[in-house]
């Protein structure tokens, strides 16, 4: 039994980079609201759009094997499809021989009655089951083979005597009287010759044993498939393509393999196919295959298919694929754009070589993808209003209202949505199938023309259960997305009219996961719509809780958002929807009021508003620890979840060491605090306890601040201690987790120098915990207190220590500055090294001019102190500075 224990923080880290993983599934990146599989001919389900597999995932659909259906007919419909499949594919040869001898008790065989009634078919199945284990081409391993070799003892076709097998099958063929059974022996003869690589004999066998029977049942296309394979081997490419094409057209269960076997090397291959097509159905199918190829624009092919047969079922396949392509661009699982993730701060960034790079010709589908990428990018200057008093018209026209559609198209030929709409309208006028009306309604929905979409749907009359399901869902979507404002009245309307949906959305398995697990279901889409509506209405707290749990605020404790969430939590007159759908995401954080007050207290401490921090911390005394969870997995058993127990360790509020007022001996976040930190040698502050909670810490700092207002040595020491506290809890400090709702100082995203921009949520707060951020720059505040300490100090050794601490804070400021500077340069730039060197020089000059002032002061004026000498021995950075300046 293998047991694995891991923490929620590790899950978050893994999920943040999930899209880079090899098992990423592109079919779950968008909201699949239009059900592709409502096409009536389920044999074409494999050819619906998918990005994850060679063919559409259709394993749960009932695509029947036409060979089994032919066997059903042979047995006079005495067996069900399942019984026939069991007889043909599963039943042993011994069982059939026993039936032949009259001794079988098999329930399926008993349904057939006697052996004599179907003796030719039973004899064929006995022979086929004998041959089947050998029906594979002999494996010859390549010297460079990376794949697994066949298991020892496996069989292949070379283990059968060729002459004896051909003679036996030929004899059985001639002895059979039933043409269907004859045809199956003919198939075996073609296949056996193909697999033994007697390709000319395979062609002869088809001509001698299959063609004369003039049957076009399943075994014929099985034999034709084998003939095409043999033709491919003797370089009869056009003939092979044509025969695979015939198999594709006429076989239900062999469409995938036949399509895979067809080789389209150039336009001439399709031209030959069209020239050979003898009837409209064949021409129609040829155009379908051309439209199916994803490097082509399917709409012209749909137009040609329309001219041939506007009622063609395969037209729906191209239409469904095209809609799914639009959904992937237009209805992503979460709406982001280049400027949505993080607030733009271009003024702080330097760039070089910003000239556009010329690109070559791009494919039609790439143009479509590029175009629809623009559908969910908005002008950076268009920021949503924060007021809650927006009019209905303003809400409806808000550029951040999802789903949204932009009409800024430079070239109308690239407006795939409109072109598809036009061709589906033409087809709907000629075809009586309501599929095309549903398609038109859905395209109107994508265009945000909800009125037109609803009007079309209301006029659709159908008894098809799949169509009815799709229509019902689309009517609901039109209703919800067209509503200008989601207020209490409309929330009650939703609970009344869509109670089943809301009930489904409140199920436990739909609660947002710790690490943001999503699926592309309709209920998730409705969650996004409601979250977006609340967001642009200014109800940020409700928007947040539509997609996240309360505990996730720890990852990005934005003050404005936290206040809005708290306001919703304290709302006394919540609607039923608010209680059932939103408030349920207020998960286990212990005492909720303490959770909010701790966030507020931490914020005030970071701003050095110590009195305010004390007030909030006084209300957070019942805080039960930052809500993290540990997951325990034992193989074969369900995942076990337990809230983390901190014991005597820091839990977000308690167990803070007095070393938080000290200075670091060496910079090592992984070491124990006793190794990394050293206490200052000040004994005049007895209110600093060895271990404190945050309320006691705030009280101690307030006392220090009062002492620091004086002009004596104690005032200098007090300000130095406060400076240490602010530095130690900054991004540079050993205790950097203390005021940012984190549990340890390890390199989490809150402590990255390179990702210090505040997330700019423009649409909603979905996947909120993917953006772990907190305003964490205490460095200037630390320097301010150090400066007060320096001004009031009378001791050169203390001044040297203070200046080094100020220099350390200044170095942190440089790291933050440097990460915002960028150099855009191509590797093939002939001046690559020259520009790299110039950029490095620019940063070095900036560091010397702006970020080493206190280091220079220390070296110049206090270089002879014992503190300076000790620092030179223990700090390579300071030693390097002294040697180079």
Secondary structure, 3 states (H helix, E strand, C coil): CCEEEEEHHHHHHHHHCHHHCCCCCHHHCECCCCCHHHCCCHHHHHHCCCCCCCCCCCCCCCCCCHHHHHHHHHCCCCCCHHHHHHHHHHCCHHHHHHHHCCCCCCHHHHHHCCCHHHHHHHHHHHHHHHHHCCCCCCCCCCCCCCCCCCCCCCCCHHHCCHHHHHHHHHHHHHHCCCHHHHHHHHHHHHHHHHHCCCHHHHHHHHHHHHHHHCCCCHHHHHHHHHHHHHHHHCCCHHHHHHHHHHHHHHCCCCHHHHHHHCCCCCHHHHHHHHHHCCCHHHHHHHHHHHHHCCCCCHHHHHHHHHHHCCCCHHHHHHHHHHHHHHHHHHCECCCCCCCCCECCCHHHCCCCCCCCCCCCCCCHHHHHHHHHHHHHCCCCCCCCCCCCCCCHHHHHCCCCCCCCCCCCCCCHHHCHHHHHHHHHHHHHHHCCCCHHHHHHHHHHHHCCCHHHHHHHHHCCCCCCHHHHHHHHHHHHHHHHHCCCCCCHHHHHHHHHHCHHHHHHHCCHHHCCCCCCCCCCCHHHHHHHHHHHHHHHCCCHHHHHHHHCCHHHHHHCCCHHHHHHHHHHHHCCCCCHHHHHHHHHHCCCCCCHHHHHHHHHHHHHHHCCCHHHHHHHHHCCCCCCCCCCEEEEEECCCCCEEEECCCCCCCCCCCCEEHHHHCEECCCCCCCCHHHHEECCCCCCCCCCCCEECHHHHHHHHHHHHHHHCCCCHHHHHHHHHHHHHHHHCCCCCCCCCCCCCCCCCCCCHHHCCCCCCCECCCCCCCCHHHCCCCCCCCHHHHHHHHHHHHHHCCCHHHHHHHHHHHHHHHHHHHHHHHHCCCCCCCCCCCCHHHHHHHHHHHHHHHHHHHCCHHHHHHHHHCCCCHHHHHHHHHCHHHHHHHHHC
